[in-house]
Amino acid sequence: MTTYVGFLRAINLGATRKFPKEAIVAATEGAGCSGVATHINTGNVRLETAMRSRARIEAALEKAYLADRGFAVPTIVYRADELAEVAADADRFGDGHEGKHYVWLLKEEPTATVRDDLEALSTDQERVRLSTRAVHLLLDGGYLDATLLKPVEKQIGVATNRNATVIRALVQKWC
């Protein structure tokens, strides 16, 4: 059994997309996973499965979550070692950075052109760095004031974001 960490997109953001942690655990177990645990109420789930294909795992989870909740829950899955690499990249990219650091976790790896285009968006106050299936945004100001949010989101496809502190905490706890 391999350990994975799944990230559920756009849950618990309003009255119509509620997905309590206990329901996430039950639905994930219903998809055939074991060793299921959650971390905070933003859709972070640890699981073990014999399935080897990331796409197959994501599809099984998305099917189980849709059946349980009645709405689509895009899900992005990383093996534990892949997530540890994202956290290491966060440390490397954020070394010496005093501001905020957010990480978009991507369903698909960006092309070389998208990588170049995204990194070219960087300014002195907002820097974009990429690792394999993650986009790191380092901000001097606040998240809601960032000018790069929409241009980055427009190019990355299916993704969800967490701050780098959460990524590090998940790696510490589960990887």
N, C-alpha and C positions, 0 to 999 in steps of 0.2 A: 504494500500500500504506500502510495506517495502522498505527502502532505502538500496541500494547496491552500492558498488564501484567495477568497473570492471577494470582489467588490461589487456591491449592488448599487446601481445608478438610480437616482431620483426617487428615493423612498423617504417616508416620514417628513415630507416637505409641505404637507397641507392635509386638510381633512380627508381627501379622497385617496391618498397614496400611503396609508398607514401599513406598516409591516413590523409588528413587534418582534423583539429578539427571539422570544419563545416560538413564534410562528416561523421565523427564519430557520431555526434549528429543526423543527418538525418537518418542514418542507424539504430541507436539505437532506435530512435522513431519509425522507420519502423518495428522494431521487437516487437512493442507493449508497449514500455516503455515510461514513462513520467518523468518530472522533470530532464531532461538530461542536464548535464553540463560536461565540460572537464577542465583539469588542465594541463598546459604546453603541449608540442607537442610530448609526449612520450607514449601516450595511456593510460591515466587515465580518467575514465569516471564515473560520478555519475548518478544513475538512480533509478527510483521507478517502481515497478511492483507488480502485484497481484500474480504472479507465486511464488510458495514457494520452489520449488526444485532447488537447486543450479545447478545441472546437466542440468535441463531443461532450466534454464536461460542462462547458458553458451552455450548450443546447439542452442538456438534461436538466440543469438547474433552472434555466429560463422557463422550460416547460412546467416544471414542478411549481415554480413561483407564480406563473400565470394561473395554473389550476387552483392554487391556494388563495391567491389574492384577487383574481379576476381582472388584473391589469398586467401589462408587460413590464418586466423588470430586467433591463439589460444588465448582464453580468459579465465581469471581466475577471479572469482567473490567472493567477501566477503560481508556479511552483514555489516552494519556500526558498530555494536557492536563487531563483529569479528575483524575488522580492528583496532578498538580502542584497543583491546587486543594485537594485534601485535605491535602497537606503545608503549603500556605500557611495553611489553616484551623488546622492543628495548631500552627503558629507563633503565629498570632493568639490562639487559645484558651489556649495554654500560656505566653504572655508573662508572665514574672514567677513562674510556677509552679515550685516547687523539687522537687516530688515526681515520681511516675511518671505517664506519659501513654500510654494505650493507645487504639488506633483499631480499631473494628469496621468492616469493609468489608462493605457490604450488597449483596445481590443486587437488591433492590427498594428504591426510595425510600419512606421512611416517610410515612404520611399526616400531615396537620396535627395530628390528635388524638394520634397516637402521639408526634409531636415534642413537643407540649405535655406529655403525660404523662411522657415520659422526662426532659425538662428539669426537671420539677417534683420528680423524685426527688432532685435535688442536695441535698447537705448541705455544711457547712463543710469536711469532710474528703474528700468524694467529689463531684466535680462532673461533670455530664453536659452536653455540648454537641453539637449536630448540625450537620453540613454536608449537602450534597445527598444523598449515598448513604453517609454515614459517621457513626458515633457515636463521640465522643471522651469518654474517661473519664479524668479527672485525679484522681489519688489522692495523699493525703498519706502513707498507709501502704503496705503491700505488697499485691500483686495478690491473693494467696490469702486475705488478711484482708478484702478489700473486701466490703461488704454489698450493693452495688448490682449485682454480677455477675449473679445469677440474675434479679432483676426486669428488668434491661435485656435479657438474652438471651431472656426469655420474650416480649418484645414485638417484637423486631426481625426475626424470620424467619430465612432462610438468611443466614449471615454467617460471617466468620472474622476473627480479630483479629491485629494486629501491634502492636509498640510504635512510638511515633512516630519513634524513631530509625531503625528499619528503613524506614518510609515515606519519610523524608527521604533515606536512603541510596539507595533505589530511584529516587527522582526525580533525584537527583544523577547517578546512573549511567546511567539509561535515558531520561530525559525531556528 
